[in-house]
């Protein structure tokens, strides 16, 4: 049973299909959310959001319901943006579960989170069957999403993006300017901009019961 408790790491999708995923992390600048959504809609782009739990506030309910209703995806980025790689098993589980609770309180309904992104990109070198990975799996996650493009320079993003790319952005004005510049070009190039779960063909898998 233990051998099946691994998680999967992804930093890109298939190069055979003209699909890419744009992910936006943290959400300290929550006031930018409507603008990101408006631009995404203009270019038929489905985003994947990785907010941390403490940035999900009930007063923003309508905004996050708009995210869900417009077909974007929300993933788990921990509750307080700690380095999970340095945390105990119980603290890892608590960080991921508390983010889920914050999201449910924010949107006023349950939302099934399919993917996890570790703050600071931690866990990338931990292995998919490590004790760290087991703790993440115990919290209910088997799909860990990394990225292969991490820059705020729009020209560099455009130069590096190819089929299957996962692009990392954050909720700030600099990344907003890059976002506005890259989307029309991606559309012209024929990229379909999809959620990470769609890009990678991921579905939610229930965690296995703990080993006794």
Steps between C-alpha positions, in 0.01 A plus 500: 500500500785737584633489144175655379530801727719701263396834352557627147716800412425706188688799357358486144252320282522327164696669221271329249200726564480881471380548858662700779405587859542836671510482879481794741622460857457648848239778452632757742372763252140381496383826341657387170275196471220666298751636246671162458159342444392765250817457293473121517142514372598727214743239369310183595763408758425265790729568794615294795514692826718403796395736781625449852224446754554817702433706186156342449259733677120480522470859374649381170238227459350636177842523338599143580156372401559677169829310467315171545198590289713616207676163479834576659666263746613550859782295651649471848803719575499447880338721762782737595770444233744316722772272361316170529818308430629605843173432683389197697253253355217636716578859412502421127156340528372789712630763254323336206178427690482853643529645151205282395297629794583861417391448141171339605432788740590754232276364225227367729508152349725198471751504217701192406866590466679269257860624505753637745787744445763521770613850607850584372486196272594289802472125466624494141804296602340307783389209285150376435515225763674690781354561846427855379303363204318259731388788722367687196319188386357453852351849463319381187729607215686300240559765229778750580532779242828676430581704186750535218471877446568737789564859390317832510651606166227472237746468210683218677172322574403524134842377389499197730137386482432189296237227496436374853659793685389583855560869568544637853369850573409682820228749588693824460501793259816394319360158422169658401682707237670186369168313502337767284786482252528122465134400466427656159824350365417156636159526335659598169737204524208263544568392856200378697538643850357245743505408870781278624260212558384522139855541368619193687179293486476480878200391701452501875611178665392420854786446742567145606417411859802534729712193555438341837 
